[in-house]
Amino acid sequence: VKYTTFPQFVRALENSRERMNIMKIPHFVPQVKFLKTINSRLEMDFIGRFEEINADFKIVKEALGVNVDLPHKNKSDHKDYLEYYDPELFKIVNEVYK
């Protein structure tokens, strides 16, 4: 299925059949699934969030005892991701990935 707009794509997530199809695409699988072991356990000391990348990278640096910078490569010129959501779309995505 092709979606012509971002809101159309997000609203498709409300349809259980569409959601099942979309969630088979690795890009849309909840990222926690990639962190679990074969026994479905999370076995790490820390999971950082992209939304908090600078603060979380600082925690990792301190834990490892290293002093390195995190370069910013492939920077894009789009708006903050939250600007693409209205309250309805935010609610849908929040429900899908809660």
C-alpha positions in Angstrom: 0.0 0.0 0.0 1.3 3.4 -0.9 0.6 6.4 1.4 0.7 9.8 -0.2 1.0 11.8 3.1 2.4 11.2 6.5 -1.0 11.7 8.2 -2.5 9.1 5.9 0.2 6.6 6.9 -0.2 7.3 10.6 -4.0 6.9 10.4 -3.5 3.6 8.7 -2.0 2.3 11.9 -5.4 2.5 13.5 -6.6 -0.3 11.2 -5.4 -3.6 12.7 -4.8 -5.3 9.4 -2.8 -2.3 8.1 -0.9 -2.1 11.3 0.1 -5.8 11.1 1.4 -5.2 7.6 3.3 -2.0 8.5 4.8 -3.6 11.6 6.4 -6.4 9.5 8.7 -3.8 7.9 11.9 -3.7 10.0 12.0 0.1 10.1 8.7 0.2 12.0 9.2 -2.7 14.4 9.5 -1.4 18.0 13.2 -1.0 18.5 13.1 -2.9 21.8 12.6 -6.1 19.8 16.1 -5.7 18.4 17.5 -5.5 22.0 16.0 -8.7 23.4 17.9 -12.0 23.6 16.6 -15.2 22.2 14.8 -15.7 25.6 13.1 -12.3 25.2 15.2 -10.7 28.0 16.8 -7.3 28.0 20.3 -7.8 29.2 22.0 -4.4 29.1 22.9 -1.9 31.7 21.7 1.2 29.8 19.4 2.0 26.9 19.8 5.5 25.5 17.2 7.4 23.6 17.8 9.3 20.4 15.6 12.2 21.8 18.2 12.5 24.6 21.3 11.6 22.6 23.6 14.2 24.0 22.7 13.6 27.7 22.7 9.8 27.2 26.0 9.8 25.3 27.5 11.7 28.3 26.3 8.9 30.6 27.9 6.3 28.3 31.2 8.2 28.2 31.4 8.5 31.9 30.6 4.8 32.4 33.3 3.8 29.9 35.8 6.4 31.2 36.4 7.9 27.8 36.5 11.5 26.5 35.3 11.5 22.9 32.9 13.7 21.0 29.8 12.5 19.2 30.0 13.9 15.7 26.8 15.0 13.9 26.9 13.6 10.4 24.3 13.6 7.7 22.4 16.5 9.2 19.1 17.2 7.5 17.2 20.5 7.2 13.8 19.3 8.3 11.7 20.6 11.2 11.7 19.0 14.6 9.9 15.7 14.4 7.1 16.9 16.7 6.1 19.6 14.2 4.8 16.8 11.9 2.3 15.6 14.4 -1.1 17.1 15.3 -2.7 15.8 18.6 -4.6 13.0 16.8 -1.5 11.7 15.0 0.6 11.9 18.2 -2.0 9.9 20.1 -2.1 7.2 17.4 1.7 6.8 17.3 1.9 6.9 21.1 -0.7 4.1 21.4 1.1 1.9 18.8 4.5 2.2 20.4 3.6 2.5 24.1 
